[in-house]
Amino acid sequence: MTSFAGATRALLAAPLLLALLACNSKSEDTANAPAAPSIAVNEAPASGKPAAATPPAKAPVEEPSAAAKLQDYIGCYNRLDGRAHKSIERYATWVKNMKTGPTGRESVVYGLYATDPESTAKCKTSFATSAAQKPAMQALDAAGAAYIQALDAMDTQVTEANNYYSRDNYKDDKFAKGKAMHAPLVASFEAFQKASSAFSDQLDVENDKVLAAKLADVEKTEGKQYTYYRMALMARAKALVNLLGEEKFDVAMAETRLSAYEALADESLVYAKAHKDGRDIHWSFFESSTEQFRQTAKERFRRVRDRVPYNEGDRMIMQTGSGWMVEGSPQKLLKTYNELVDKSNDF
């Protein structure tokens, strides 16, 4: 049976970021929004629709692009994945044996968090549309279909369980329904976690291709300026979080990636100081997040490099789903990474 303690690892690729589109320039603690990702954008490509009241000229037809296709997938992933993983984590914090289920003798019953079936339904429709669009991405399209199907099935189980626990119905039937629901509920968790991991991996593969091409183009056509630094920093942050988020990792490789991130972050600080006039109003917030991520990445690196164990208090905090409060934990690292993603997406 799946280890639900591993939910954090499954989300290290999320929330994902989409490469910046030409029109402008978006995946944790168990479950919040995902990883892994790459760089991001909130805006859709320009529609070309004129504002004039006179009969509009026909808008030029844009060629389908990998970035445009990825935008829908990533947008849904970021909205849905974290909430689903959080629900799983919540349930696992009080059900001590996920194989056998609740006993009815639990001193604390947290239930679980509601998911978002309405958004899942909308994304199910948009995924079908995206899969039919060019360019074809067979592995990603298949993973996306499996993902949304698994999430839809999990939503059904979670909604029933959430109603039962949030209404304290277990106090009336001596946990009879809670015990009966456990097996299908956990089966839906396991299917979703597997599909989430596969979808996240495929998003990373395709997203990295788009990002690498866009980053090279930006450097060639615009040079190293704000757009370049934002994209490059996000790419290096992603590489760091994917490695440092593991319970065990190659310390030498981590040191190399950390040094690369710090060098680029320092370079961006120098650039920003010398080019204040051309600075976007969101840059200062993004810059603060890059520094916060730097700090938590170093905390995580030092804990593993120096083999510093978690004390009893740390372990208790992590068991309640609040690992982001523990210095040097994967959860804290992922939280600051996700905050960095959010700041990047504000541009």
N, C-alpha and C positions, 0 to 999 in steps of 0.2 A: 504494500500500500504506500502511496505517496507520503513523503514526510512533509507535513504542512509547515514545519519550521523552516523549510527551504523556500517559502514564498518570496522572501526578500530577494534572494538570488535570482529568481525568475523575473523580477522586475527591474533588474539593474540596467536593462536595455531601454527602459522607458522612463519618462515619456520621450518619444522620438521627435526629432526635429527634421523639418523638410528643408532641402536646399533652397536658398534664396532664389526667387523667380526674377525674371528680367524686369517685371513691373515694379519690383521693390524687394526690398527686402524688408514649427514648430515645426519618456519617452519619455522600489523604495521600500521605504520601510514597508515591509510586506505590503506591498500592495498599495501602492498609490500610483500613479503614474505614474508603458511603458512603456529604456532604455534603450536604450541604448542608443541611442541615437546619435545625431549628425546635425544639421542646423535648420533653422526654421522660419517659418513664415506663417502669418495668420491670414494674409490677404489672398484672395483668389486672383487668377489672372484677370487683367482688365477685360471687360465685356465689349468695349468699343461702341457701346450704345450712346448716341449723341443726346445732349440735353435739349437741343432746339425743338420748338414745337412744330416746325415745318417738317414735311415728310423726310424722315431720316435717310441718309445715304446708307447703303448696305455696308455693314461692318465687315472688315476683312476677316476672312476665316483663318483662325489660328491653327497651326499644325498641332496635333496631339503631342504631348510631351510626357516624359517619364515623371517630371516634377509635378505636373498638374495631376497626374493619376495618383501619385503617392500622397498628394495633399489630402485627398479624401480619406484614404486608408489611415493615415497618421492622425488626422483630426479625430476620427472615431476612436482610434486606439487610445488616444490621450484622454478622451472624455469618459470612456467606459472601463478601461482596464484597471486603473487604480482602485476605483470603487468596488469592483468585483473582488479583487485581491484583499481589500480591507475587510470585506464581509467574511471571507474565508478565515482571515486572521482572527477576527473578532470571535468567531465560533470556536476556533482552536484554543483561545486563551482560557476558556473555562471547561471545555470538554477535554478532560485529561487524557483519555484514550480514544483517539480518533478511529481506531479499528472497531472497538466495541460500542462506543457511543456513550451518551449520558446515562448515569446510574439512577438519577432521581434523588440522590443524596448530596448533590452539590450544594456547598454553602453559598455560592454566588452563581447566579445565572444571568449572563450578559445577553444571551440571544445572539443576534448577528445584525449586521447593517443591511439596510434595504439597498437593492441595486436599482437600475434605471431601465425597466423594460421598454418604456416609450422611446427612449433614445436608441436602444438596441434595435427596435423595429425600424426606425428611420435609417440606421446604419446598415441594416440588412438589405434594405432597398438600394441604398447608394452603393453598397459593395457589389451588388449584381450589375449595376450600371458601370462601375469602374472596371470590373472584370471584362466587360465587353469592349472597353476602350483600348485603343492602341497607345503605346506599344504593348504587345503581349508580354506578360510576365507570368508564365505558367505556374511556377513554384509559388510565387507570392499570391496570385489569384486563388490558387487552390488552398493555400494556408489561410487566406482571408475568409474564404467560404466556410472552412472547417471551424475557424475561430468564432465567427458570428453565430454559427449553428450551436456550438458548444455553450456560448454565452446565453443564447436564447433559452436553451434547456436549463441552464443553471438559474436564470432569472425566475423561471417557473417554480423551481424547488425553493429558492430563497424567499420568494414572495409568500409562499405558503408557510414556511418556517418562521419568517419574520412576523407574520400576523399571529401565529401561535404564541411566540415568546413575548412579543411586545404587549399582548393582551393578557399576559400571565395565565394563559389557559392551562399551562402545565400544573398549576396549583389546584385545578379542578379534576384532572384525570390521572393524577399521580404519574405524570410524564409518559403516559401510554402512547400518545401520538408523537411526542418528542422522540421516543425510542423507535417507533415505527418509521418515522421520517428520516432517521439518521443515515441509514444505508443508501437510499437513493440520493440524499443530499450530498453525502461525501462522494458518491460516484460522479455526480455532476461537477463537484469541485475538481476532482482528479482529471476528468475529461477537459475541463476548461483550462486548468493549469498546463496541461500538455499542449493544447491548441494555442494558448497564449505564448508559450515559449517558442513554438514553431513559427508562429506569425511574427513575433518580435524579431526572430533571427532573419527571416526573409525580408522584413522591412529594413533591417540594418544593411543587408547585402545590397539591395536596390538603392536605398537612400545614400549609402556611402559612395556609390557610383556617381549619382547625381551631384553630391556635394563635392567630390574630388574634381569633377569636370568644371563645376561652377567656380570653385575656389581658384583653379588654375586660370580660368578665363578672367576673373576679377583681378587677379594679380597682374596678368598680362595687359589688360586694357586700362585698369585704373591705378595699378600700383598698390603698395601697402598703405592703405588708409583705413578709415573706420569700418567699412563693410568687410574688408579683408580680415582685419583683426578680430572682428566679432565671429566670423565664420571659422577662422583658423583656431581661435580659442575654444570654441564649442567642439570642434573636431578633436582637439587634444584633451579636453575635459572628458569627452565621451570615452576615449581610449583609456583614460585613467580610471574612470568609475567602473568600467567593465572589468578591469584587472583588480583594482583595490577592493572591489565589492565582494570578491571571493573570500571565503574563510581562510584559505591558504593561497599564497601567490608567490611568483618568482620575485624575490626582493630586488635583484639586480635589474630586472626588466622594469619593475615599478619605479626604481630610482631614476632610470633613464627617462621614462615617460613623465615623471614628476619634474625632473630638471627641464625637460623640453617645454612643459606647460609654464613653468615659472619664468623661463627665459622669454617666452613669447608674451606672457603677462607683463613682465617688466618693460619689454619693448613697446607694448601698447600704452603703458603709462607714460613713457617718454613722449610718444607720438601725441597723445591726447593733451599733454601739458603744453606742447609746442603748437597745437592746432585747435585752440579753444573756439575760434570763430566759426569753424565748420562743424562743430559738435552737435549731434542730435540731442534733444532735451532728455532722452532716455539713457544716454550714455553713462551718466554718473551713477545711475542705479545699476546698470549692467556692470560697470567697473567695480562697484561695491560687492556685487555678487561674485565676481571673479576672484576677489580677494578672500571672501568668505569660503569659497570652494577651495582655494589654495590652502587655507588654514586647516579645514577639515580633512583634506586629502593628506596633508602632512601628519595630522594626528593619527589617521588610519594607518599610514605607512609606518610610523614610529611604533605603534602598538604591535604590529606584526613583526617588524624588523627586530625590535627589542624583546619580543616574546613576553609582552606584558599581559597577564591573564585578567579576565574580568573578575572583580570582587563580588561578594555575595549580593551587595546592593545593586551593582550593575546588572547582574543576572536577573534579579527580581524585576527590575525596571524593564528589561528586554522581554521578559516573559509576559508582561502586561501589554505588549505592543507599543511601548514607548521607547524603543531602542534609540530613537533619534536624540534622546537626551543624554546618551552615554558617549563620552569622549572616545574617539577611535573606533567607533562601531560602524559597520557597513550601513546601518540605517541612518545614522547622522550624515554620513557621506552622501548617501542617495538623496536625502532631504535637501541638502544644500545644492546638489546637482540639479534637482528638479526646480529649485528656486532660480537657479541660473538660467535654466531653459525658459522659465516664465519671463525673466527679464529680457532675454534675447528675443522672445516673441512679441515683446511690447513695441519693438521698432516698427 
